[in-house]
Structure formats: C-alpha cells, structure tokens
Amino acid sequence: MDELTLQFEKRKTDHIQISMDPRSQAGGFSLLDQVQIIPEAIPDFNFEEVSLETQTLNHTFSAPFFISSMTAGHKDSLLVNQKLAALSERKNILMGVGSQRRELTDADALKEWANIRRSSPKAKLVGNLGISQLIQFGPEAVQKLADQLQACAFFIHVNALQECLQKEGTPNFRGSWKTLEVLCQKLNVPVVVKEVGCGFSQKTLERLKSIGVYAVDVAGLGGTHWGRVETLRFSQDQSGFKIGQQFDNWGISTLESLLNAKKANVNYQIWASGGIRSGVDIFKCLSLNAKLVGLAQPWMQAFSAQPKSLGIQSSSAVDHDENLNQVYDRLAQELRIAMFCAGTINVNDINLEKVKIHEDFK
Ligand SMILES: Cc1cc2nc3c(=O)[nH]c(=O)nc-3n(C[C@H](O)[C@H](O)[C@H](O)COP(=O)(O)O)c2cc1C
C-alpha cells in the first residue's frame, strides 16, 4: 500500500475516515428522489453538442459541479489536498479547501498551502473558515487567509450542531450576523456562506438577503452528516455517543433547503450540496435554481484502499489521480446523458420546467 493510502487507512477515528463509514451518511434524506426529470423523447441536437460549461465568479468552469470543502485542519491532509488541487486545475473545476483554522496559528500549515498553490497555480480555490473562528479572529485574519491562498472566493461555514457535539467544539456564535455583514463589506473576494450537511430554513435565507453574501451553499441533510461523524468519534459507552445519536437526522433536506431559497426569493446565488452522488442529482439541483453543485465524500472515496468497492473501476488503490479522474468523468457523463435525454443542450437551459416535484413538497 502506498504512503497516502496507508495514512488514510490508519486514521480510523478521524473525520476523513469516519466519513467513509456508511453510518456517517444521512442516505435517502436529501429527498432528491422526490424530483423527477421530465424526459424529452425527441431532443433536436446531438449528444456531443451538450455543454457543461458554467460561468460564475468571473470564470468559465468545465462543469457546474465542484469539490466541496474538506478538512485541511489535519496535519496529514497535505497529500490529499495536493491531489484535489491538482484535480481542480486539471479539470477546471472549483475547489473549496477545508477549514483553514490551523493556518491561523500554525506556520507549518501556512507553508503547506503555499506549496500546494505553487504546484497548482491555476486551481480555482475557495478559502474556508468556521463562523466561530471568524468571530474570534475577525475579518482581517480572513483577508490574510484569502490572500495567502489566492482564493477566488471565501466560504464561511456555519456548523452549530457539529460545534456542540465535537469534543473540541467551540459553539460560540454570539455576534455572527454582525461579523458576517462586516466581512461581506470588507473582504476583497466574494463571501459564500455554507452549512455542513444540515441545510437552511426559509427564514435564515431571507435574513441573509440583507448582508451582502455572494452565494449560499445550502449543504443540506442527505449526505455526510456532521452530527453523525462527531458521534462516531466516541465509543458506544460514552455519553457523547448517546447524546449525539439523538441528532442523527437533524437538519433540513437538500431538496427542502433549495425550495426554501426559492420561497425566500433570494438575491444571491444558490449553490447546492449535501448527498449529491450522481450527475442525475446534479441536474435536479440545477433545475431547482442552483448555480453550482458541490460534492465532498465522493471525491474522498478516490483515496480509499478499495476504490473498486466504491464504484471506481481503477484496479489500483495507488493511482489516486486516475481514481479522481474517474469520479469526474462519471459525474460529467451522467449529467450529459440526463441533459440530452431532457432536451437541454446548455446548463442554463435547465430549469423548473424540466422536472416534476412530488405534490408534498411544492
Ligand atoms: C472529510 C470531510 C471533511 C470536511 N471538512 C469540512 C471543512 O473543513 N469545512 C467545511 O466547510 N465543510 C467540510 N466538510 C463538509 C462538506 O463540505 C459538505 O458540506 C458535506 O460533507 C456534505 O457533502 P457530501 O454529502 O457530498 O459529503 C467536510 C466533509 C468531509 C466529507
């Protein structure tokens, strides 16, 4: 086993490894199965004419999907981040880096990212910090992180449940709204607010209209669930495990979060994530007004020792670049087929008229 796979497999109790455990997934809760794409029996163009190109953040990306933020906080994440940034550059897709919390206080972490930036100078990277660290360290610290990363935007993640259940959590949110508003005014790159798998209510999305965010990534219930991940870090006889279990399905589904954004008539871009596992899911989110669609855990699977068991065809656990390429190619191909069979030649043609939503959710 190569060094990276070995490192990955050894880390049975940390975030990355636990996110591979099916128990960390709120599978079936995204409710995207309540959306049906309406087939177009006679598309009037060729399959090869279907274009996935997507414009946002003053850039044309190869596809409307991206690598959602995954932990950079761990000191062994360097190789994973290097591979993901290289994928972002190779395939011309957006990448959210994981929380940059460690970079606020650790000079080595800063150096690591400077190296990654040097090896993937064209990758389109979005910075990332939790709201409680934003409150603690202030907007100037975020500006420094964005500059060092040469970020094209900055994610602020809101993760109330995770902070409460995490052993090392800091559930200090007093002042969040005011601090976010100041950050939106001061930061010289666009601010994107994201959840981490628990979604957004209509009321919160409405309130976000007044503070100047560029986008909100709903990161709804349906995929990696951070209540579950933190719970699984405890052993079953610990009280943290029992408390955490009560919150296993906490959150607002990805479907309902997207519909909440529609009801809130938002004046910022909506990005979707949380349980997106196929090109068909991506099509459904685009039809519900998402500009970009993010996936986290599926990219991480490319680093597993048994990629085959996760649907990646590569015979080798070692060729992580090839495994990552295969994840990209599969998603792109599924999305292209869905677009062709629904009669949509460009991503901008995908809208609510292309789907039927179950009565209960209209
Ligand atoms: C291993 C792992 C690490 C993550 N670390 C972060 C993080 O540092 N910051 C963040 O905003 N979200 C983080 N997330 C949350 C994801 O960005 C995403 O919102 C969530 O996992 C739902 O997407 P998924 O169902 O496709 O995994 C992480 C997810 C995974 C799987």
The ligand as a MOL file (V3000), in Angstrom:
LIG
                    3D

  0  0  0     0  0            999 V3000
M  V30 BEGIN CTAB
M  V30 COUNTS 31 33 0 0 0
M  V30 BEGIN ATOM
M  V30 1 C -13.8400 14.5320 5.1480 0
M  V30 2 C -14.6840 15.7680 5.1290 0
M  V30 3 C -14.1790 16.9430 5.6800 0
M  V30 4 C -14.9400 18.1220 5.6710 0
M  V30 5 N -14.3810 19.2880 6.1610 0
M  V30 6 C -15.0570 20.4470 6.0030 0
M  V30 7 C -14.4320 21.6900 6.3470 0
M  V30 8 O -13.2940 21.7310 6.8030 0
M  V30 9 N -15.1470 22.8440 6.1440 0
M  V30 10 C -16.4150 22.8250 5.6170 0
M  V30 11 O -17.0000 23.8850 5.3980 0
M  V30 12 N -17.0300 21.6590 5.3120 0
M  V30 13 C -16.3780 20.4830 5.4730 0
M  V30 14 N -16.9810 19.3080 5.0990 0
M  V30 15 C -18.4120 19.3330 4.7090 0
M  V30 16 C -18.6010 19.2940 3.2110 0
M  V30 17 O -18.0420 20.4430 2.5900 0
M  V30 18 C -20.0920 19.1640 2.8260 0
M  V30 19 O -20.7910 20.3320 3.1920 0
M  V30 20 C -20.7690 17.9800 3.4730 0
M  V30 21 O -19.8630 16.9180 3.6340 0
M  V30 22 C -21.9170 17.4530 2.6180 0
M  V30 23 O -21.4540 16.9980 1.3730 0
M  V30 24 P -21.3700 15.4220 0.9690 0
M  V30 25 O -22.6840 14.8110 1.3680 0
M  V30 26 O -21.1590 15.4240 -0.5170 0
M  V30 27 O -20.2370 14.8110 1.7000 0
M  V30 28 C -16.2390 18.1200 5.0950 0
M  V30 29 C -16.7350 16.9180 4.5260 0
M  V30 30 C -15.9750 15.7650 4.5320 0
M  V30 31 C -16.5560 14.5110 3.9160 0
M  V30 END ATOM
M  V30 BEGIN BOND
M  V30 1 1 1 2
M  V30 2 1 2 3
M  V30 3 2 2 30
M  V30 4 2 3 4
M  V30 5 1 4 5
M  V30 6 1 4 28
M  V30 7 2 5 6
M  V30 8 1 6 7
M  V30 9 1 6 13
M  V30 10 2 7 8
M  V30 11 1 7 9
M  V30 12 1 9 10
M  V30 13 2 10 11
M  V30 14 1 10 12
M  V30 15 2 12 13
M  V30 16 1 13 14
M  V30 17 1 14 15
M  V30 18 1 14 28
M  V30 19 1 15 16
M  V30 20 1 16 17
M  V30 21 1 16 18
M  V30 22 1 18 19
M  V30 23 1 18 20
M  V30 24 1 20 21
M  V30 25 1 20 22
M  V30 26 1 22 23
M  V30 27 1 23 24
M  V30 28 2 24 25
M  V30 29 1 24 26
M  V30 30 1 24 27
M  V30 31 2 28 29
M  V30 32 1 29 30
M  V30 33 1 30 31
M  V30 END BOND
M  V30 END CTAB
M  END
